[in-house]
Amino acid sequence: MSDQIPVWRRYLRLVRPNATADLDDEIAFHISARIDELVAGGMTPELAEAAALERLGDLARFRAQTLNVDKQREREKTMRDRLESIIADASFGVRQLRRSPALAIAAIVCFALGIGVNSAIFSIVNGVLIRPLPYRDADRIVVINEGAPKMGPGMGRIAAAELMDYRELDGKIFQSTAAYEPRTFTVRSPDGTLDRVPGAVVTGNFLRVLGREPLLGRVPATWAENIENPGSTPGSLEVIVSYSFWRTRLGGDSAIVGKTMPFGVSSVATVAGVMPPSVQFPIGGVGAIPADIFVLYTLSPAVMARRGDNYGTWAFGRLANGVTSEQASAAVANVASNLPRRYPEFYRGPTEQMVGNVTSFREALVGPVRRPLLIMLGAVSLVLLIACLNVSSLLVARSVARQREIAVRRAIGASRSRLAQQFLTESLVLVGIGGVVGLAVGRYGATLLTRFDPNGSLNGYNIGLDWRVVAVTAAVTGLTGMIFSILPGIAGRDDLQTALREATTQGKGLSRSGLVVAEIAIALLLTVGAGLMLRSFMRLRSVDPGFKPDHLLTFRVAFPQTRYATHPAAMTGQHLLAQRLAAIPGVSAVSSATQVLTTDPWWITFTPDPAAGPLPEKVPVGSNNVVQPGYIETMGIAVRAGRTFNESDIAGREAVAMIGETLAKQRYGGNAIGRRIKQGPPDRPGEWRTIVGVVGDIKESGLAGEAPPSIYMPAAQIDTGPSVGIVRSQAYVVRTTSDPRQAIPAVRNAVKDFDPLMPISELAALEDKLSDSIADRKFNMFLLTVFAAVALCLAAVGIYGLIAYSVAQRTRELGIRVALGALPGDVRMLVVRQGALIAITGILIGSAGAIGATRWMRSMLFQVNPLDPITFVAVGSTLAIVAIGASWLPALRASRVSPLIAMRGD
Amino acid sequence: MADTPMELVQGTLDLLVLRTLAWGPTHGYGVARWIQHITGDVLRVEEGSLYPALHRLEKRALVKSSWGLSENNRRAKYYEITAQGRATLSRESSTWTTYAAAVAKVLTSREQPEWAK
């Protein structure tokens, strides 16, 4: 057999090992040894050969098996070798980093900041915008919007009675439609205190539309009946509770289904089910609080009777199979536009024409938050970019210093790919450490951010580390690693001789300067954005709300018919409570109204006095506030003309009203005292009231909003009609001489002494409520400022690094200059000028970019022009100062260079 | 007995090769001859199967190989047992003998079970 191995193959084995040939040699030896033995024993050579081969058995199979084993062995060896070389590179990289710890720490900090901050924001974006909502096929759920044409169907809410009209689309357009209204329920604690708990009333098919089943229990039978017969009132009260409510207030009792829990002031409700932990409704969108208790919404005749002027119900439906949301929009618009025709007596004035559409559920929840979030994400990506540029430039500098090392290694045989592997590994070590630290920073950052978030608008979203965040962070980390590990490779010169000589920095210098210019431009962009937000926020804070919010306490209570049977009884009760509150030491004034600082004013239609001018074409709307005497004074609202309500404005006397000054100007030509005003459209019967006073406008819905036309009526005179129930809920305002927050316990006690069964809600200082209304802007501003600060720091570090390095490179040149007579001041100027040049280039480029980019921020700004020159100039100067400051230290060092040392050293 | 070569389970062959090499380094042919000699040619292993066994043992680092010259100056690959090989050998041969003793006990027992009357 050995004769069959071709000679040329044998000689090849001198160059590289050949497993096949070796095996054949082995076997060949075995065969010839056996043949020799048999022949020595007396056999003929031919028989011996046959016998030897026979003893060997199935040679082909064994040969193949052996070659297989050898192949596997080769493979494993190669993998082990590669792993060892990578580990060697990594440990080499770590040693290098340890030798220049400043560089390592700087790079890792840059990365950790950039990646961490990105990770945090992306966690939030992921939780809010990307992660699926906790409802089945949530993209098939849509919200039904409707409204009058001038307001556009952006209102998102319907009148509860209209649900029946929209239900006609069930089966064709929707699988089913459900309605929801937020409510606050009273719940007794074991110790007797009454608490107000956020909740909701929902139609029976509510869970079905959401597509989720309760964790414990099931949808009660009474709810199921309600689907068919929406007006039916169940005999007993069965509720479904949220998971967190079950755990905190019901003790997580696993046998809770069927048991009763305290509900309302003095009764109970049966717990029919508990929601799963991840399912909240509504999700904390802007202003929405997840409900803890769900109660059935009965569409009683009273509810059905209110159409056309009562928009407080959310309607949403699950699209039927195969129906697109455009089709649903068209169908809803059709139903909406038919409403005035079907119920002409209800839809008058502003609601004469109705329009409608549907929007996706997520859009309805997330819409207002989306743009700011995406802007934040953009901003934070810019920070990461700066961080990467910084580290890039750091490492390019180092690679220039390593030119010699690279050239020598290449000369002794390292292949390009081996060097590339080395650099890649070193970079990856750096980026890897930075990335891991960044991930940790990101996780804690996201948690911190949600804790700071003012409106709790991020509640309910699952914000945490999930695979998407990890994947994105890993991708970003990897990308950064690859991008700047290529740079030293590109910068590496092949020419050994040139490299061994003085390393030329011309080419590298330009590219490094380019990096730093880019950094500065981006930092400028971010800082301009932050500056604009800052100015906007300052403007907002200085807006005059129209009243004096300092030293004011407010809370809300209700005087239900069960305990205050008649209107006079309710009025007496309200007065008595006011007296009790006024008796608290430190209280200077007390009053109450139906609404104080609300985002949800009670809109009414009204008719101005025909004697004041022609009636407007469309029936106007205004915000109605039913108040007790002394309200205007307690709030500190300015009185522009006439008088305010007093004790003699009661039922039976002349009906009076006060109006706001804008309304007076618009409808009464500024001369409203003595004229009349009526609630409701012109042709509907209603009481005409005489205007006795004109007061200043107040910003009812927070500082950022407009002041609506306002109408005030005395509570004592609203004793009949549809508004009589509303008067029973009063928001009290209490003016104190010192810090109102300290009066909170005294107020609580006063109410309890007055009526122990009366729960208090929304007890807070008015100032705090006002700042809540602008709190989300404050939060955005805070975030953006943090990013800008980080960006500025990074840019400063970048400039410092560049100038310091350039000074080190120019040591000899500077030494010569000093030797030729340059003063230290001249040298300083030289260096600082270099820094300033880079900074100015960056500032100019950045400003150009900012001019283009800030227009996207318009919606987040308040009365500030996106191209506000003051901000641009201020930011530009700040950056210039930072740049010069960062160049100063190296400049100082440069000016102290001794010419002897400079020229001697290499 | 000498007509049909007995099939050996793969692990057993490895064990025999290891034991053989424990006496001293040799080549594949030497292992074949030794096994033939000791078992009185009862265990007629298909000799080709020694080679996958030897290469496997080398892959597991239980033996190591080197090229050398045989007694009559021919190029042959010699195998030598390693320390790890010796350890494996002692461990697995005690397992094997225990197993073999147990099998022998069942096969040669005179005791009858209850259900065999």
Boltz contact constraints between the chains, C-beta under 6 A:
constraints:
  - contact:
      token1: [A, 26]
      token2: [B, 77]
      max_distance: 6.0
  - contact:
      token1: [A, 29]
      token2: [B, 74]
      max_distance: 6.0
  - contact:
      token1: [A, 29]
      token2: [B, 76]
      max_distance: 6.0
  - contact:
      token1: [A, 30]
      token2: [B, 28]
      max_distance: 6.0
  - contact:
      token1: [A, 30]
      token2: [B, 29]
      max_distance: 6.0
  - contact:
      token1: [A, 33]
      token2: [B, 29]
      max_distance: 6.0
  - contact:
      token1: [A, 55]
      token2: [B, 47]
      max_distance: 6.0
  - contact:
      token1: [A, 56]
      token2: [B, 47]
      max_distance: 6.0
  - contact:
      token1: [A, 56]
      token2: [B, 48]
      max_distance: 6.0
  - contact:
      token1: [A, 57]
      token2: [B, 46]
      max_distance: 6.0
  - contact:
      token1: [A, 57]
      token2: [B, 48]
      max_distance: 6.0
  - contact:
      token1: [A, 59]
      token2: [B, 48]
      max_distance: 6.0
  - contact:
      token1: [A, 62]
      token2: [B, 48]
      max_distance: 6.0
  - contact:
      token1: [A, 62]
      token2: [B, 49]
      max_distance: 6.0
  - contact:
      token1: [A, 62]
      token2: [B, 51]
      max_distance: 6.0
  - contact:
      token1: [A, 62]
      token2: [B, 52]
      max_distance: 6.0
  - contact:
      token1: [A, 65]
      token2: [B, 52]
      max_distance: 6.0
  - contact:
      token1: [A, 66]
      token2: [B, 51]
      max_distance: 6.0
  - contact:
      token1: [A, 66]
      token2: [B, 52]
      max_distance: 6.0
  - contact:
      token1: [A, 66]
      token2: [B, 55]
      max_distance: 6.0
  - contact:
      token1: [A, 69]
      token2: [B, 55]
      max_distance: 6.0
  - contact:
      token1: [A, 69]
      token2: [B, 56]
      max_distance: 6.0
  - contact:
      token1: [A, 69]
      token2: [B, 59]
      max_distance: 6.0
  - contact:
      token1: [A, 73]
      token2: [B, 59]
      max_distance: 6.0
